[in-house]
């Protein structure tokens, strides 16, 4: 039987239907929301990066100086031993951005901005995987994106910023692997985890998370070892491959570098604990805990003193989530012992608590400058995940409620999150940015010296005394000289690095990075007509950041 040909309808008579399913609409909305959160995270991390914070801290500049010379010599190291020793991965990445942007503030800090932004994506993916809802991922991502604690370290050129990035992505693939049982997930998880040894010293305690997690996995998954031993081998192989260069460096070729600075501040050192280890530990542990909600890090580079490192809104969520996780964990362990229940929520909870205390250990096992928001930066992952729990509970309650209650709960959640963001952004970009104390903590005057030299005409003789002892070797320069050295290296014409016995040819400018009044008077006597001027590049809006230069007269023939 021959099919009859249908007569074509006029174009205007075709009925167009929306073929997008409710699920695909939700996916698009979630994806759009996440993209907006990431855009916000990137913006608040790069906005006015050249001027906020007010200066380059010498430890940041030390990275830049090593990166400059690595570029110049093509000698990229696994570990840079100067300045108490620093793992090389972050510095070697900085060489790429410095090659692109030059030895500028942006060139020095670009990778902090990138890793800070990607950490937001990492925690969003991890929260979604752990709590089984994409809404939880958006909440966790927004909290981290707008956190003062996270924004601050995303704008400083420290290698520690990689910690949250590596932890979130490593455990995202780990927990996804538990769900999918794909070997590739465990391989990626291990490879990312192994990279941690190339970053901040605090990451060396991250394996404790896995050790604490193993009993929970055995209790919650039936025949866990039989089902996942091959997956564990893939994880270990990935971790070994990426960690191997540093393992060789630390344990075979340079074992003395492994302890680096940590040995000087450890509570196990007799000069630190004074024979009372447990009393010292109780003090450091309690001091480390209170920084989240009550009394924060008092260092302006790490926090806005004296306030806690979490704002009141997220801080309340974290405290509620922390206590809930402890209560639920005890309950789940009781059910497992009493009734034999296998509940994978126990794995999630042990992961949250285990990662919190494991990554808090680099702080409470030391006794210097506590509370210390930098040393405990690895706790960002569990802190914001636990803070997500109460906020996500409100979201779930809203979705299941009648219209009136739904509007009230949604409004409560949105207003709370927006209030948190407003609180943090105002604190950082208004109050912190204008604070002389904050500028002083970053040694703004050293940065301003570099900025000043960059503004001088090329034909002006510029003499810089980096070290009053006459040392010109970059490997042995005092750390305070690094900001000026970094900013001016091969960027300032007619600049000479000098020692106190150099013969100067005027007219010109002599800048002592560490001003010495005795030397200044000596130069005045040697070069009649020499004047001393105070340079203030900030103007009347903010005090501090000023410095002294010696103006050399034209030398008489």
N, C-alpha and C positions, 0 to 999 in steps of 0.2 A: 504494500500500500504506500503510495507516494505521499510524503509530507507536503502539506500545503504551506506555501510561503506566506509568512505573516506580513501584512502591510505595515511599513514603517510609519511610526507616529511622528507628527511634527515635533521639533526640538522642544518647544515650550510645553508639550504635553507629557514629557518624561518626568517621572517622579523620582527625585533624588532622595535617597534615604541615608541617614547617618549610620554608617556601618561600624562605628567605634563602639565597642562593648563597654559596659560600666567598669570592667576591670582595666581595660586599656586606658580609659579616661583617668582613672585613679593613678595608674602608673605615670601617665603624662603629668598629672598635677604634682605627684610626689617628686618626679624628676625635675620639674620646673622649680619647685620649692627648694630642693637641694642645690640646684644651680644658683639660685638667688642667695642662699646662705653662703655658698662658696665665694660668690662674687663679693658679698659683704665682708667675709673673712679676709679676702685678698686686699680689698680696699682699705680696711682699717689697719692692715699691717704695712701697707706701702705709703699711705697718705702722709705727706710731709716728712718722709724718712730722712731727708737731708738735714732737718732741723730739730726733730723730736725723736729720741732724746737729744739734749742740747750738745752732747759731745760724744766722741768715740772713747770708750773706756780703754786704758792701756792694754788690758788683756785682749780686747777685741783687735786692737791695732797690731798686737804681736802676731796674731794669725795673719793679718794682712801683710806684714813685713816678711814672714816666712813664705807666703803665697807669691809675693813679688819676686823673691829670689829663686823660688822654685821655677817660676816662669822664665826667669832670666838664664838659669843654668840647666833647665830641663831635668832637675833632680827632685823628683816627687817622692817624699818619704812616707813610710808606713807610720812613723812616730817621730814627732818633732820634739827633741829633748829640752829645748829652752823653755823658760817660764814654767818650771816644775813638770814639764812634759805634757804633750797633747797628742792624742790619736790623730792620724793624718787624713782620714777620709774627708772630713768637713773642710779642712784647709785646702786639700787638693781640689775640691769642688769650688772653693772660693777663687782658685786660680782661674777657673773658667769665666766666672762673672767679672773678675778684675781684668781679664784679657778682653772682655767685651765692653765694659764700662770704664776701664781705667782704674787707677787707685783712688777711687772716690768712695764716699760713704755708701752709695747705692751698690757699687761693686762689691764692697765688703759685706753688706747685709742682705743681698738678694736671696741667698740660699736660706737664710733664716725665715724670710718672708714666704718662700716657696714651701719649706717644710712645715711652717706654722699653718699655712693654708691647707696643705695636704693632710695634716693631722685631723682637721675638721672632717674631711672626707673619710678618713680612716675610722674615726670614732663613730661616725654616722653608720657606716657599713657594719661595724662591730656591734653596735647597739641593736641594729635591725636583726642581725644574726642571733644575738643572745636572747632578745626579748620577743622575737618572731613577729614584730610589727614595724612597718616602715615609719609610722608616726613616732615611734621611740627613737629611731635614727635621726629624724629631723630635730627632735627636741635636744638630743645629745649634741648634735652638730651645732645648733644655734647657741647653746650654752657655751661650748668651747670657742666658737667664733667670736663671741662678744665678751669673753672673760678677760678681765684686766690682767690676771696672772698669765694667761696664754698670749694675749696681745703684746704684753711687755717683753717677753722673751722671744717673740717672733720678730721683734724690732732691734734685737741685740745680736751681734755676730759671734755668738757662742755655739760650740758644737752640741751643747746639751739639748738644743731645740730638736735634734733628730730623735730623741728618746721616745717621745709620744708618738711620732710618726711611725717608727719601727715597731713599737709595741702594738699599736692598734692594728696595723696591717698584718703583722705576723699572726696575731691571735684571731683576726678575722678569717684568714685562710685556715687556721687550725680548727676553729669551731665549724667552719663551713665543711672542712674535711670530715669531721665527725658526723655531719649530717649526710654528705654526699658519698663518703667513703672513696673519694677520688685520691689516687696517689699524688697527682699533680698539686692538689691543694696542700698536702703535707710537705711536699718538696718546696713549694713556694714559701710556706710558713717557716720552714727550717732555714731556708736561704736568707730570708729577711731577718730572722732572729739572729743568725750568725753574724750579720753585718753590724749588729749592735756592739760587738767587741771592738769595732773600728771607730766607735763614737765616744760618748761620755763615759767617764769612769764608773758612774753609778749603774750603768747597764750591766756591769759584771755580776751584779746580784740578781739579775733577771732569771737565771736558771732556777732560782728558788721557787719561782712561780710554778714551774713544771713539776718540781719535786712535791710541792704542796698539793698540786692538782691531781697527781697520780692516784692517791687513795680514794679521792672522790670519784674518779673515773672507774676504778675497780668496784666501788660500791654501787654505782649507778648503772653501769652497762654490764649486762650478763656476758660472761666469758670475754671480757674486754681484751685481755692479752692475746687470746686465740684469734679474735676477730681483727685486731688492729696492730699486731706485731710487725707486719710488713709495712704498714703506714708509718709506724714509729721509725723504722729503718730509713724510709725516705726522708722523714723530718731530720733525723740525725745526719744523714748524708748531705742534705742541703745546708745544714748549719755548719758542718765540718768544712765543706768546700769554701764557703765565704769567710769563715773564721780562721781558716788554716794559716794565712799569712801572718796574722797577729799572734796566733798561738805559737808559731815558729819564732817570731820576734821576741815575745815575752818570756817564753819558757826555754828557749835554746840559745838564741843569739844575744839577747839583752835582758836577762832576768831581773837585773837591778831596776829597770824602768817600770816594772809591773806595779810596784807599790807607789811610785812617784810621790805626789803630794799627800796621798791619803795616810801614809805612815806618820806624818807630822801632826795630824789632828785626830787620830784614832783614840777612842776611849780605852783601848787595850794598852796604850802606852803608859808606863808608870808615871811619867811626868804630867800626864793628863788626868788620870783617875786618882792619883795620890794615894794608892793603896786601897781605895774603896770603889771597886769596879761596879758592884750592884747598886750602890747609892748613886754613882755617876750615871749609870744606865737608866735608873728610875727618873732622874732629873732630865736627861736628854730626851727620853721617850715621851714624857708628859709635855715637855716644851715643844716637841715636834708635833704633837697632836693638837695643841690648842691654837695653832696658827691658822687653821681653816675657818674657825668660827669666832675666836675670842681675841687673841693677841698675835698679830702677824709678824712677819719678817721685818726687822727694823732698818734694813738696808734699802735705801732709796733706789738702788739699781734693781732690786728684786720685788719691791712692793711699795705701797703708799703707806708709810708708818703713821700712826701705830695700828692701823686697822688690820683686821684679818685678811687673808689673801682671797677669800671668797666674799662676794657681796651678800647682803642680808637675805636676799631671795634665794639664790642658788645655795647659799650656805645652809639655809633652813631645809631646803630639799635634800642636800647632802646628809645632814645630820639625821633626818628622818629616814632616808634610804639606808644609811649605815646601820642604824639601830634595827631597822626592819630586817635587813639581810642577816644580822647576827641572830635575831630571834627566829627567823625562818630556818636558818641553818641548823640551829639546835633542835628545832622541831623535826626537820627532815632526818637528821641523824637518829633521833629517838624512834621515828617510825621505821627506819631501816633496821635498827637493832630489834625493836619490839615486834614488828609485823613483816619484816623482810621486804618492805616497799622499795622499789627502784625508781627513783625520781631524778630526772636529769637536771632539775632545778638546783639540786645539791651541787652539781658540777659548776653551774653558773655562779652560785653563791660562794663556793670555795675559791673560784677564780677571782671574784671581786675582792674578797677579803685577803686572799693570799697575795694577789698582786699589789694591794694597798700596803700591806705590812712589809712585803719583800722590797718594794721600791721606796718605802719610808726608811728602811734600814740604813741606806747611805747617809741619811741625816742623823738619825739617833745614835749611830755607832761612831759619831764624831762629836766633838765638844768645842766647836768654833763657830761663832756668829749665829747661834740658834735663837729663834727658829730660822730655817734656811730654805727659802722657797725654790732656790736653784738646785740644791743638792737633792731635793725631793721631787724634782720635776717629773720623774717617772710615775708619781701617784696621780698625775692629771688623768690618765686613762681610767682607773677605778673610781676616782672621785667624781668625775662627770657622769660616768655610767651609773653610779649609785644615786647621784642627784637626779638622774633621769627617771628613776623608779617612781617616786611620788608624783612627779609631773605627769608621767605617762598614766598613772592610776587615775588622775583627774581627767585626762583625755578619754580613757576607756569608760569612765563613769558617765562622762558627757554623752558619748556615742550611744549609750544604752538608756539614757534618761528621756523623760517626756520633754516636749519642746521648751517649756518654761525653764526647767532645770538645766536642760542642755545649753540654752543661751547663757545662763548664769555661770555654769562651769566653764564653758568655752571662754567667756569674758574674763573670768578669774585667771585662767591659764595664760591667755594672751597678754593681759595687763601685767601679770607677774613677770613674764619673760621680757616684755618690752621695758618694764621698769628696771629689770636687771641689766639689760643692755644699755639703757640710758644712764644708769648709775655708773657703770664701768667706763663707758666712752667719755662721759663728762669728767670723771675722775682722772682719766689718762690724758685726754686731749685739751682739757681746760686747766685743771689744777696741777697735775704733774708737769705739764708742758711749761707752765709759768713759774714753777717753784725754783727758787735759787738753791734750795737744798738738793733737789733732784739734779740740777745742773752741776753742782759741786761734786756730787757722788760720781758723776761721769767725767770729772776733771775737764770741764768745758774749756778752761783756759788753754790746755794743751792743743785741743782741736782748733781753737780760735787762733793760735799761733800759726798753724798751718794755713788757715783761711787768710790770715793777714799776709803771709808771704806770697800767697797766690795772687793777691791784689796788687802787689808792687810792680812797677814797670820793669821790663826786662833789663834796662840799662843800669838799674840800681844795683850796687854791690850788696850782696846779702851774705852775712856770715852767721852760721848757726853753731853754737856751742852746745852739743847734745849732752856732753858729760864734762862737768867742771874739772875732772881729773885728766881730761885730754884723750879719753878713749874714743876711737872712731869706728871700732869693729861692731857691726850690727849684731853679731852673736853675743856680744858682751855689753851692749848698751843697757843702761838702766831702763826698766820697763816704762817709766814715765815718759821717756823720749820717743816711744813708738808712735803715738798719734801724729805728732808733727813730722816725724820721719816718713811715715806711710803716706800722708797727704801730699808731701812735697817731692817725693822721690821721682826724679826725672821729669817733674812737671814745672819746676821753678827755674827760670833762666838765671845764670850768673849767681848761683848759690854755691857756697863753699862750706864744708864741714870743717871746723877749726878746733884748735886746742888753745889753752890760755897763753901760750907763747907765740902764737901766730902773729905775724906782722900784718896789720890791716891797712888797706888802701881806701881812703875816703874820696868822695862822700859815699856813705853807705849805712847799712843797718846791721847792728850786731844783736843777735837774739840769743840769750841764755835760757834754754828750756827750763832749767832749774836755777832761777835767778839767785846770784850770789853778790851781796852788797860789797863785800871786800874786793872781789874781782872788778866790780863796776868802778869803784873808786881808783883802783889800779889803772884801769883803762883811761879814766879821766885824767890822771896824772901823766900818762904816756902820750896821750893825744889831746893836747890843749884845744879847747873849744867843743869837746865832747859833751853832749847833753843826754839826760835820761828822761824818757817820756813814758807815760802810762797810756796804754792803748785799751780802749773799751769799745768792743765791737757790738755790744748788745744795746747800747743807747739807754735812754731813761726808763725803758719798759721793764728791765730786769737787771738786778745787780749781780755781780759775780762774773766770772769768765774773763776778767781783765788781766793784763800782763804788762811787763815792762820791757822796753827795748832801749838800746843804746844807739844814739844817732851820732855817727862818726863824721867829723868835718872833712872838707877836702884837704888832702895832705899838701903842706907847703913844700915847694921845691927848694 
